[in-house]
């Protein structure tokens, strides 16, 4: 669905990896027309976006090329269209019922638009964000992870980087904060400007996903031959295995006797918080829930295994949809487990952190770690013979 947003000049924090680039000049926050009357500042631009997740929008034309791939501007925190506590539409009329200040209610009702309303609220949501918007706490997590990466690559873990965190003006923030049901978000409201290779999720939060319309995605991404489909599968497994082993890839130790630290996932998941690129690679896009955790040496292997189990089903589910479509289109099906093994071997051929071992009765991943400690080598069975 199209989303028309008006951009306004904003104070912002820039990802240091992108300082001096063209995209670093995008110091904007964006409002849907349903919220424009709540802000008195002059507009800089109006642009046509399309939907990207529940509270985000994406430009349909690329704004940057990273690692040879087109990336698109996605703005997170531009308002939601659905009541968080029912299936009722969240529109200006409903929002005006929630506010105690009649002047704000009148401003909401005065918006001149025939597009579906999108509302940023002050309702406390997921501890670190307002419903329909984005909070400073979550945005800084995303920015911190983005700055650790080499543009889109963090030791093989692919990300959709945050380029700017843009602050909503205080006067606008305080008006939005009055739109709430039960609890008000107390922190600073912001928007994330990030770069994404598509708006296609694996299963949730998108009109077209790997889970519900893989046939359309093969057409959309121009997968026209069996060889292209195999490359698509290899790229998919290469990047999703990296997600399953993120803790090992980022493991560091604090001194000779200190704890071990690495990145782990909190309230974010492969099926809804990552997007699929046209070449089959998967990029994690909702970085707000990736945080560093500390564990003792005796807990490192357990943490690595827990992270794999957390997302292994989602990896396998999406892979199965891709492989079924490849076999349906090109008639080159083979035994499920032997084909998976061959694709996995190709995917991990150059991975410095994961090798394949075992044989005959089973296939296992041998997971190395960023500390290069042999005593923490982790073996995880991926396939039974």
Beta strands, then each sheet from edge to edge (+ up, - down):
strand 1: 2-9
strand 2: 12-14
strand 3: 28-32
strand 4: 45-51
strand 5: 56-59
strand 6: 64-66
strand 7: 69-76
strand 8: 124-125
strand 9: 129-130
strand 10: 134-135
strand 11: 153-154
strand 12: 157-158
strand 13: 162-167
strand 14: 189-196
strand 15: 252-253
strand 16: 260-265
strand 17: 274-276
strand 18: 282-284
strand 19: 290-295
strand 20: 354-358
strand 21: 362-367
strand 22: 378-384
sheet 1: 2+ 13- 14+ 7- 5+ 4- 1+ 3-
sheet 2: 2+ 13- 14+ 10-
sheet 3: 2+ 13- 14+ 7- 6+
sheet 4: 8+ 9-
sheet 5: 11+ 12-
sheet 6: 15+ 16- 19+
sheet 7: 17+ 18-
sheet 8: 20+ 21- 22+
end
